[in-house]
Amino acid sequence: MADSAAAATASPEGLCAFVDASPSPFHVVETVAARLREAGYTELAEGDRWPAAGKHYVVRGGSVVAFDTSGAGSAASGPNRSGAGSAASGPIRAGFGTDGAFRIVGGHTDSPNLRVKQHPDLESAGLSLVGLEPYGGAWLNSWLDRDLGISGRLAYSGPDGAATVLVRIDEPILRVPQLAIHLSENRKGVELDPQRHVNAIRGVGSAAPFLDVVAEAAGVDPASVLGWELMTHDLAPSRVVGADGDLLSAPRLDNQGTCYAGTEALVAAPPVDGVTPVLALFDHEEVGSGSDRGAASDLLLTVLERIVLAAGGDREDFLRVMSRSVCASGDMAHATHPNYPDRHEGAHRIAVNGGPVLKVNQNLRYASDAVGEAVFAVAAEQAGVPLQRYVHRADLPCGSTIGPITAARTGLSTVDVGAPQLAMHSARELMGSADVGMYSAALAAFLAPA
């Protein structure tokens, strides 16, 4: 692998620390923002006027968009008004061009889990329970028999009006027990009902209202709580594992693997004349992205246009810049499972520690086309890392990403990429430790094309 700054700053241990610091999308944003501030970025509010240039980020709930317009001749200045480097140069030029363009790495901050219901306090068989429901495509069996904490945010009535506060309880206060094998039919396991079988035990007998416990942990008067977005997280720490330390075991690798690699890539990417690097991490991908801060919202488009406007450009400049810009939709990819090789497309094996993955689907579950493939292949070559190509089995339904949504919403040329992993959507996932640096290096090269 090439000696790149992104590879140097991104490490398996760094990813473990990132994941452990980020049990909810709101905590992901907090972790990313802290890293960006360390690298000289400052936060902008959507309600303020924005400066013409600099390193900045914008937060909207569990989503964050960061960008660097401090370089000379960034995309913010718009294409040359004389016509040089205009959109007429065509899609290949739009893919490889470096005069007046955004290079965007996209991803998502949310992961499948079990979330707290609006009336959480339940009792059954003499036990106090917390009502939970699945979020996204959680692999429910993997959440059983685990020590679970709680994280998320509370909205409350403060002295200056409504406010929000992050909350995190890293104590084993909840557990969803498996049914004993002796009580299952034919001892073949139980098909879990998401309504009845994933409520968590919190104690024996009566207990204080659950939301009161959470509010007190957040330092908020329970009577002032107005709303909440709370979710469970596995308390086992992330670890580098394997006999040779070549694997990484952690929750939420989908898609915090991209959040971490993309953040390190943005920080490490060198300035390139005419290119504005952007990192866009959205909430709610696992449930379709249709929210005020999801990939289907106006968040990315609004930020990109305001970058151009703040630099003195106009709507025409913005549209011209967009015509030559490109987005790499980063999400984790399926490595070939050694125990289930038949569940994978035989001609497209994906190896753990085999390098970043370019994902293609003919039915556009991924947004990659030939131009996008070429752009990322060049980035991988520039970074000196191997590139793998993934195709889903044609007789199995294929998952999707923010890629097709972002492409349709913005008109950006988009390519879907990721890092290989096993056990996707499990409470505990697995990837190769060497893939962390290679993935980040490829994303950095994409953000800063040579």
N, C-alpha and C positions, 0 to 999 in steps of 0.2 A: 504493500500500500504506500502511496505517496506520502511524503512528510508534509502534511497539511496542518494548519492551525486548528481546524475543526477536529481532526483526528486526535490531536494532542490534548484538546480541552475536554472532549467527550470520552468518558471511560465507563466501564461496567459499574465501578463503585459510585461514580457520579450519578448514573441512572438509578441505582439502588437508593441513594440519598434523596434524589428527586421524587421518586415514587413514594417513599416513606413520609416525605414532607407534604404529600398531596393526596389526601384521602377522598377529596371531593373536587368537582370542577372549580369551585371557588378557591380552594386551596391550590389547585394547579395554577390558576391565574396569579395568586399571591406569590407562589414560588418562582414563576416565570418573571414577574415584575421585579422581584428582589434581584434576580440574576441580571436583568436588563439595567437596573439602577447601578449595580456594581460596574457595569460596562459603560456607564455614562449616559444612559437613556433617562429621559424625564417623562412623567405622565402628563397627558393633555386631557382636558375635559371636553366633552362634545359640545357643551354650551358656551365655551370660550372661543375667542379668535385664535387661530393657530399661527405660529411663526412660519417664516418662509423656508427655513432650513434647520436641520438638527437631527438628533437621535431621539425619537419619541415613541410612546405607546399609548393606546387608548383601551380602557376597560369598559365592557358592558356586561355586567353580571358575571357569568362563568365563561365569558369569551374575552380574548385580548388580541389586538392587532398592533404590531410593532413595525417601525420603518426607520430607515436611515437616509435622510436627504442632505447629509452634511458633505457628501462628496461633490467634486466639481462636475458640472454638467449632468446632474441627476435627472431622472425622468420627470421630476417636478417642473422643469423648465419647458417641457413640451418639445415636440419635434422642431427641427430647424424650419423657420417660417419661409425660407427661400425654397423649400420643397425637398431639400436633400434629406434622405432617410425617410421619405414619406411613406404612407401606407401602401402606395402603389408598388413598393418594392416586393410585395407579395408575401405569402404565408411562410415560406422558407426563411426569408429575411426577417419576418416577425419572430420566427423561432430563434434565429441565431444572432439577430442584430443587437447592438449595444448602444444605439443612439436614441435616447428618449424612450425607455421601456421600464416597466415594472417586472421584477422577477419575484414571484410570490411562492412561498412554501405554506401550504395549508394543512390543517390537521384538526383534531377535535379533542376536547378536554374531558368529556364524559366517558364513563365505562358502565357496562351492565352491572347492576347490583340489586339489593333489596332496599326499598325506600319506605319511610314511615307514613302511615295513613293519617288522615285528618283527625280521626278519633282513635288514637292509638291504644288506649288502655282497655285490655280485655282480661277476662278470667275464665279458666277452664280447668276442671279436675283439681281444684285447690291451688292452682298456680297462677301467678300474675304474668300476663303476656303483653307483648307489644305487637300491634297489627302492622304487618309489612306487606308490600306488594312488589312484584318484579318490575324493574326498570330496564327497558331494552331486552335484548335476547339473552338474558342471564341463563347460564347452564345451571339449573336449579340444584341438582344433586351436589354440585361442588360447594354450595353454601352451607350444607348440613354439617353439624358437629365441628363447627369452628368458633373460636372466641371472637366475638364481634364488638367493635366499638361504634361510635356514632359521630358523624361529621356533617357539615353543611352550613347553613346560615339561618338566622332568625331575623325577622322584621319586628320592631318593637316601637312603642311610643316613648320617645326621649324628651328631654327638656326643650329641644329645638324642633320638635315634630318627629315624624316617622324616621327611623334610622335602621340600618342593618348591621349585624355583627356576625363574624365567623365563629363557629363553635366546633370543638373537637374533643371527644372523650376517648382517650386511648386506654380504657380499662375494659375488661371482659364483662360488660354489663348485659350482653345478650347472647343467646345461643339457640339455634334451631336444631333440635335433636332428630336423628334418623329413627325411623321405626325399627324395632328389633326384628331380626330376620325370622324369628319364630312366629311373628304375627303377620307376616306377609303371605300372600297367596303363592303357593308352590316355591317359596323361598327364592323368588326371582327378582325381588326388589319391588318398589312401589312407584307407580306413575304419579308424580307430584301434581296436585291440584294447586295452582297459584293462589286461589282464594282461601283454601283451608289448611294447606300443609306447610306454609312458610312463615307463620307467625312465630315470633321468638319468645322464649321463656326469659323472664327477667328476675324471677324470684318466687318464693313460696308465700302464699297468703297475700294479704293486702299490702299495697305499697303506695308511696307518694305518687301523685300523677306524673307520668313520664315526662311531659313537657316542662313541668316544674323542675325536675332534675336537670334537664338539658339547659334550661334558662339559667339556673344557678351556676352551672358549669361555665356558661358564657358571661357571667357577671351581670345578668339582667334580671330585673324584678319579674318573676313569673306572671304577675298580673298585667304587665305591660306588653306581653307578647301578642302580636297581631297576625303573624303568619310565619311559615317556616318551610324550608326545603332541606330535609334531613335524610340521611342515608347511612347504611351500615358499611363498615369496612373490616376486612380481615386484619387481625392484630399481629400475625406472624411477620417479622421483618423480611424485607427483600434481601436476597443473598446471592453471591457468586458461588456456584455449586459445581459438582462433577469432580471426578477423580483428579483431573488436571486443571480445574478451575475454568473450564471452557464453556460453561453454561451459566445462565442467570435466571433465577427463580424469583418471581415477584407477582403481586396483583397488578391489575390495570395496565399491563404492558400495551394492550390495545386501549387507548392509543397514547399513553404517556411516553412510550418509546419514541414516538414522533415528536411529542411536545418537547422532550428533553433534547433530542438530536437536532430538531429545528432551531431551538433557542441557542444551542451552542454553535450551530452553523451560522446563524445571523450574527452573533457576537464575533465569530472568527473570520467571516467573509471579508476579504480586502475590498476597498473601494474600487469600482470600475466606472470609468467615465461613461455617462449616459444611462446608467442603471440605478434604479432605486430598489434595494432589497426589502422585502416585506415578509413578515411572519404573521399568519392569520390562523388563530386557534379558536374554534367554535365549540360552543356547548350544543347539546341535544342531537348530535349526529346519530346516536344509537336509537333514537325514536323518530327519525325522519327529517330533522333539521328545521322543522316549521315553527319557529318561534322568533321573538324579537331579537335574539342574539344567535340564532342558528345560521347555518350556511345559506339557507333560503331567505334570510332577512336582507335588509339594505346595508348591513354593517360594513362589509368590505367595500362595496361600491361607494358608499358615502365617504369612507376614509380616503380611498384613492382619489376621488374627485376633489376632496378638500386639500389634499397634498398639492395638486396642480393649481387650484385656485389660490392657495396661500402663497405660492411662488409667483403669482402674478399672471398665470395662465387663465384661459377661459374654457368654456364648454367644448369648443372646437379643439383646443389643445388636448383636453382630457380624452376626447374620443380618439384622437390620433395616437396618443400614447397607448391607450387600451388596445388599439389595433395591432400593435407590435409586442404586446406584453404576453407573458406566459405564466401559468400556475402549475406547480407540482403538488398534487393532492397526496399528502403523506398519510398512510394508514398501514397498519401491520399486515403482513402477508402470511398465507398458510405455507409453512414448511411441510415437506412430505413426512407423514407420520410413519415411523418404522413398524408399528403394529397394525397399521391399516393402509398399506401402500395402494391397495385396490381402490381406495376412496379418492385417489388423485389421478390426474391426467397423465398417462404413462410416459408421454414424450416431453413432459414439462416438470421434471422432478426439481424440487427446490430444497437446497441443502442448508442446514443450520451452519452458521459461520461461512456461508458461501457468498456473502455480499448482498447489497441491496437488490430489491426485486422490482421489476417493471411489470405492471399488471394490465392485461388486455382482455376485453370481453366483447364479442361481436354484437351482443344485444345491449351494449352500452351500460352495463352495470358498473363498468369502469369507463372513464372518459378518454382514455388514451387513443390517439390516432397516430398515423405514420410520422407526422411532423413532431408531435409530442414525444414519441418514442425516440426520435433522432436527437431531440434536445437533451433528454436525460441520458441517453447513451454517450453523448459527447461529454456531459458533466461527469459521468462515472469514469470515463477515460481520462479526463483532466485530473480527477482525484486519484487516479491510479488504483481503482478498486474494481473487482469483477462485478459484472451485472448479470443477474438471473432474470428469466422471463417466465411469468406465471399465466397459465390459462386454466380456468375451472373446468371440471368435467362437464360435458355438454348435457348429460342426463341428470345433473344435480342442480338445484336452484343456487344461484350465485349471490353472495352478499354484495353490498354496494358501499359507497363512500361519499364524502362531500364532493368528489370530483364531478360527476354528472350534474349535480345541483349547482355548483359554482360555475361550471361552464355554461349552463343554460341561463343562469341569473346574470352573468356578467359578459358573456360572449368571449371570454378569455380562452385562448388555446390552452388546453389542460392535459396533463399526463398523470396517471395514477401510479404511485410507487409505494414502497414500504420496506420493512425489514422482516425477515422470516421468523416465525414463531410457531410453537405448538400450544395446544389447549386454549385456543382463542375463545373468549367469553366465559372461561372458567373463573372461579374466584381466585385461582392461582395459575399463572401462565409461565411459559418457559421459552427462552430464546438463547442464542449463542452470544457469549460475551464479546467475541471479536466483531460481531455484527454492529455493535453500538458505535464504535469509531468509524467503521466503513460507511455506515448509513449517514452519519453526520458529515463525513468528509464529502460524500456525493452531494448532499444537500447544500453544503457550503459552495461547492463548485458550481452548482446550479444557480445559486444566488449571485455569484461573482464569475460570470463566464470569461474565459481567457480570450 
